[in-house]
Each structure stands twice: as C-alpha cells, then as structure tokens.
Amino acid sequence: MLIEGGEDPRKSIPHDKISALRVENEIRGVHRVMHVPASVAKALEEWLSARQCYEPAQNHEVLFCSRKSPSMSMHALLYLVTKTIRTACQSSNLPYPARLGPQVVRNTVLVRWLNGDFTVEQVVKAAGLKNARGLYHLRDLVHHEVRVAISKHMHDGIDLI
C-alpha cells in the first residue's frame, strides 16, 4: 500500500492516509499502482485492523497472505472470492452467478466504469493498466462510443502509465 507519511503497512492505518496500492507480479517483474477510492481505503483500514490478529500476516508487508505462504496464490484468491460471492448470494437469497472469480469481479467493475462516467484514461489509471490494450477484451461489453475510444487509444499507441 502507498500510505501518506510512510507509515508501516503492517499496522492499522487510518483510511484517509491510504492513497493507492502497488500491485507486484514477481514472476513477470511487472508493477502497477492503483489509486483507491475512499470506500476501498475504508475496507483496507478494516482489513489491516483485523489482520493484526492473524499471526501469519503480522510480519509481512504483503497485503493478503495465506496460512501456508506470505503471499496469496491464484488458487487461494479464486477460492476466497468464490466463497465470498457464494456466501453473499446465499445470505441475500440470490442465485449464484454463472461465472465467479476475481477476474470476473474486476472486469465487471471495469465495464461499469467504462459505461458510466469514467473516461478510458481514468479507467486505465484506476485499474493500474499500462495502456488501453488491457481493456480491449471488454470491447463487446461496452457502449459503442467507449469501444471507439478504446480503439483510438490502441491505434495511437499511447501508454498512460
């Protein structure tokens, strides 16, 4: 997490000091910065507070970890997201979605942003993407004018980060 004042991310941090997340992919060597809205910062504050009671996480800077590893595997993330969505559906008496998982959640948010009041540039920055190519796979799910904007960015080859 990127925190104003450089405070230790392993401790409880007030949400108004959390400004962004730095997402690292050690295998590919890719690092992205994703700015977080106030609602996400508040959820992160609550997680950091709860995490202090979780012994495997106490000495690691990685935001999410598992009992077996200081970093969360893709399998563990898929399990966590699927379980959370199923529990939410069950408690709300809603049917399970046809597809579950972290990428489905992420792509759903990106499509809502693109079809809402966000520009392609804002979505690319908020999602921590290098450029609009990362949105191309969503082209059939967005409004026509958004599709045109994504294509224009791809054609111009503009890197936004």
N, C-alpha and C positions, 0 to 999 in steps of 0.2 A: 504494500500500500504506500502511496505517496501521502505523507502527512505533513501539514504545516508545522514548522518548528522542529522537525526531525525527531519526533518522539519515537520511542521503541514500539514497533507494531505488535509486539507480543503482549503488551499491556492494554488495558481498557483505555480507549481513546474517545474523547467526545466527538460526536458525528460531525460537528461543524469544522473540525480540523482535518477530516478525511477528504481529500480532493480528487484522488484518482487511484487506479490500480495499475500496477506494472505486471503484465502477463508475460511469463517467460516460457519458451519452449526450448529446453536444454538440448534436445535431440537435433532440432533444426537450427538452433542458435538464433531464434527469432524473438524479439522483444517488442511488445506493443504497450502503449499507455492508453488506458481507457478512463476518461473522466466520468465521475459518478454523480448522478443527481442526488439531491438531499434525501430522498426516500431510500436509496441504496446505501448511502452513508449511514443512515439511521439503523438499517438492518445490519450493516457491518459492525457498528458500535455494539449492538446487542449480541452478535456472534462473538466478538472479542471478549465481551464480558463473560459469556457462557464458556468460552474456550479456556478461560483461566482455570476452570475446574477439571479440564480434560488433560490428564497427565502427559500423554504422548505429544501434545501440541505445545506444551509450555516452554520448551527451549528451542523452538524452530520459528524462523521468520516466515516460512511458507504459510499462507493464509488458511488453506484447508489441507488436512492430513488424515491419515487413517491409523488404526492401531498397529498396522504392520510396516508402515513406511512414513517418513517425514513429508512425502508428497503424495497426493491422491492420484491413483491410476485412473485411466479412462474407464476401466471396468467398474471401479468403485464409484466414480462420478455418475455413470449411467445408472447404477443400482440406486444411488441416493436420489437422483432426480426422479426416476421411475417410481420409487417408493413414495416420495413426497407427493407426486401428482396423483397417484392411486389413492393415497390417504385423503387428500383434499377432495377428490371426486366422491369417495365413499362417504365422507362426513357431510357433503353437500347434496347427496343423493343425485349425483350427475353420472352419466355414463363415462367410461374410460375413453379417452381419445384413441383413435385408430393407431396413431404413432406417438411414442413417448421418447423422451431423452433430451439431453442438454442442447443438442443441435436444433432440435425441433423448437424448443423454447426460444433459443437465440434467434432463429430465423423468423419465428412468429413476431417477435419484438421488432426485428429489423423491417419486416413488411409493414407492420403497423406504423412505425416511424415514417417510412417512405411514403405510405399512402396518407399520412397525416400532415402535420405542419412542418416537417423537417425537410431540409434540402438534402441532396445527395452528399454534399460536402459535410454537413453536420452529422449525418448517419455514419459516414466513413470515419470521421474523427471519433464519434462516441463509441463506435464498435471497435476501435483500435486497428482498423484496417490500413494498409499501406496506400491503397487506391481503390477506385470504383470497381475494379475487376472482381473484388471479393463479394460484390453484390450481384454479379452477372447471373448466377444460378437462380436468383429470385425474380428474374425478369418477367416470367409468366404469371407472377402473383401480384404485380404492382400495376397501378394505373398507367395508361398509355403515355402520359406526359413524363412520368417517372422513368419509364422504360427508355424514352428518348433521351432524357438527361443522363442516365447511366451509360447509354451508347455513346453519347457525345464525350463524356469523360474518358471512356475507354479509347475512343478514336483519338482524342487529344493526347492521351498517354500521360495525364497529369498525376503525379504522386502527391498526395495530400499530407503525408506524414514523412 
